[in-house]
Amino acid sequence: MIGPHKRILVTGGAGFIGSHVSESFRLDGCEVVVLDDLSMGSRETLHKGIEFIEGDVRDVETARKAVKGVDAVIHLAARVSVRNSCDAFTDDASVNVIGTLSMLDACKDSGVKRFVYASSMAVYADSPEPTPIAETYACKPISPYGVGKLASEQYVRTICPEIGIEPVVLRFFNTYGPGQTLTPYVGVITIFVNRLLDGLPPIIFGDGEQKRDFISVDDIVTACALALESDSGGETLNIGSGVAVSVNQLANVLCEMIKPDLKPQYESAKPGELRNCIADITRAKRVLGYAPLGMVEDMLEEIIEHIKSTRN
Ligand SMILES: NC(=O)c1ccc[n+]([C@@H]2O[C@H](COP(=O)([O-])OP(=O)(O)OC[C@H]3O[C@@H](n4cnc5c(N)ncnc54)[C@H](O)[C@@H]3O)[C@@H](O)[C@H]2O)c1
């Protein structure tokens, strides 16, 4: 269990989730170190009270420097695109699998006590129904990204106990919130809002009836903090909302809120994307005391306003 006033390393801490996690730990009185190669993240997102190391998690020497004096690692650095991983699978595995192994290597003989690994719902087999799935559900990823995340989870669970570190694996579901980098691949809410603000219709891949579990970045931050504070060593936990929302529902609500005259357009489904993936969060509730606060429909107004305020 890691108390306050500790030194925490957040890899990928200049990215979307990482910048929220780092800032929250800083405000809680921790010493925060961020290791990020800035391939996606931005240094400007980080408060000057956060120590920043620019570097690649695959470089073990850099990783060793970053874990020096650290009590816990939140390992978020990754290539974060299911769709991109279908083409760039070597690069995906290099960052997501070798990068994780390199961090574990660096943690050997360090003072690190807990290693929190950011996994994903992409590790699961596709689910025929939009019913919540527990951590015991079949892990049969359908994308190279999911394969890499599952392999890394298994490395983390296997290696950490051998090197005297408690692992906690958190499987994040579709995360949304302020500061998500706009790319064509990740963050359907951010993508749809930006298109609508540009006066363009949202593009839906497939029939739009695929169901997702949208979770606020604030709830993800809380889960990361709980994973350090609670007696959760050795656990693998779903971190979602437990609520199913279809891509059609989301697109229609956003059209209504931003440009009621626009309607979604449809293109063929993309490989590697799950039909249904909803989290059963019973275990995270029990182990962490995790209780998501943000329901996506209540957060859209705020997200739209935030995106409007940050566009040039
Ligand atoms: N956003 C989601 O919906 C979601 C869902 C499930 C899991 N996750 C996981 O959460 C974590 C954070 O995702 P995010 O949405 O904040 O993505 P992000 O792309 O905003 O953040 C990832 C960060 O890692 C950094 N990075 C990439 N490769 C690196 C390397 N080789 N060395 C050092 N830094 C590197 C990037 O510069 C970026 O700042 C990832 O592990 C991702 O797989 C995210």
The ligand as a Tripos MOL2 file, in Angstrom:
@<TRIPOS>MOLECULE
LIG
   44    48     1     0     0
SMALL
NO_CHARGES

@<TRIPOS>ATOM
      1 N1         -7.8050    6.2730  -23.9430 N.am      1 LIG1
      2 C1         -8.4660    5.1380  -23.8020 C.2       1 LIG1
      3 O1         -9.6780    5.0500  -24.1060 O.2       1 LIG1
      4 C2         -7.7690    3.9120  -23.2450 C.ar      1 LIG1
      5 C3         -8.5250    2.7280  -23.1000 C.ar      1 LIG1
      6 C4         -7.8920    1.5930  -22.6090 C.ar      1 LIG1
      7 C5         -6.5560    1.6410  -22.2400 C.ar      1 LIG1
      8 N2         -5.8520    2.7900  -22.3850 N.ar      1 LIG1
      9 C6         -4.4280    2.7820  -22.0010 C.3       1 LIG1
     10 O2         -4.1620    3.9080  -21.1700 O.3       1 LIG1
     11 C7         -2.8280    4.3730  -21.3990 C.3       1 LIG1
     12 C8         -2.8210    5.8640  -21.6750 C.3       1 LIG1
     13 O3         -3.5800    6.1180  -22.8610 O.3       1 LIG1
     14 P1         -3.9500    7.6040  -23.3590 P.3       1 LIG1
     15 O4         -5.3290    7.5590  -23.8780 O.co2     1 LIG1
     16 O5         -3.5850    8.5980  -22.3340 O.co2     1 LIG1
     17 O6         -2.9840    7.7400  -24.6220 O.3       1 LIG1
     18 P2         -1.9720    8.9010  -25.0570 P.3       1 LIG1
     19 O7         -1.4760    8.5300  -26.4100 O.co2     1 LIG1
     20 O8         -2.5830   10.2420  -24.8580 O.co2     1 LIG1
     21 O9         -0.8020    8.7230  -23.9910 O.3       1 LIG1
     22 C9          0.2560    7.8270  -24.1510 C.3       1 LIG1
     23 C10         1.5380    8.5570  -23.8180 C.3       1 LIG1
     24 O10         2.6390    7.6530  -23.9570 O.3       1 LIG1
     25 C11         3.7000    8.3390  -24.5970 C.3       1 LIG1
     26 N3          4.5300    7.3240  -25.2440 N.ar      1 LIG1
     27 C12         4.2270    6.5660  -26.3370 C.ar      1 LIG1
     28 N4          5.2510    5.7610  -26.6320 N.ar      1 LIG1
     29 C13         6.2180    5.9990  -25.7160 C.ar      1 LIG1
     30 C14         7.5200    5.4730  -25.5000 C.ar      1 LIG1
     31 N5          8.0390    4.5310  -26.3080 N.pl3     1 LIG1
     32 N6          8.2470    5.9290  -24.4630 N.ar      1 LIG1
     33 C15         7.7450    6.9070  -23.6420 C.ar      1 LIG1
     34 N7          6.5090    7.4420  -23.8030 N.ar      1 LIG1
     35 C16         5.7600    6.9950  -24.8310 C.ar      1 LIG1
     36 C17         3.0330    9.3010  -25.5770 C.3       1 LIG1
     37 O11         3.8630   10.3870  -25.9350 O.3       1 LIG1
     38 C18         1.8150    9.7410  -24.7660 C.3       1 LIG1
     39 O12         2.1050   10.8960  -24.0210 O.3       1 LIG1
     40 C19        -2.2710    3.5100  -22.5220 C.3       1 LIG1
     41 O13        -1.4920    2.4650  -21.9690 O.3       1 LIG1
     42 C20        -3.5100    2.9420  -23.1810 C.3       1 LIG1
     43 O14        -3.2470    1.7130  -23.8370 O.3       1 LIG1
     44 C21        -6.4180    3.9370  -22.8890 C.ar      1 LIG1
@<TRIPOS>BOND
     1     1     2 1
     2     2     3 2
     3     2     4 1
     4     4     5 ar
     5     4    44 ar
     6     5     6 ar
     7     6     7 ar
     8     7     8 ar
     9     8     9 1
    10     8    44 ar
    11     9    10 1
    12     9    42 1
    13    10    11 1
    14    11    12 1
    15    11    40 1
    16    12    13 1
    17    13    14 1
    18    14    15 2
    19    14    16 1
    20    14    17 1
    21    17    18 1
    22    18    19 2
    23    18    20 1
    24    18    21 1
    25    21    22 1
    26    22    23 1
    27    23    24 1
    28    23    38 1
    29    24    25 1
    30    25    26 1
    31    25    36 1
    32    26    27 ar
    33    26    35 ar
    34    27    28 ar
    35    28    29 ar
    36    29    30 ar
    37    29    35 ar
    38    30    31 1
    39    30    32 ar
    40    32    33 ar
    41    33    34 ar
    42    34    35 ar
    43    36    37 1
    44    36    38 1
    45    38    39 1
    46    40    41 1
    47    40    42 1
    48    42    43 1
@<TRIPOS>SUBSTRUCTURE
     1 LIG1         1 GROUP 0 **** ****
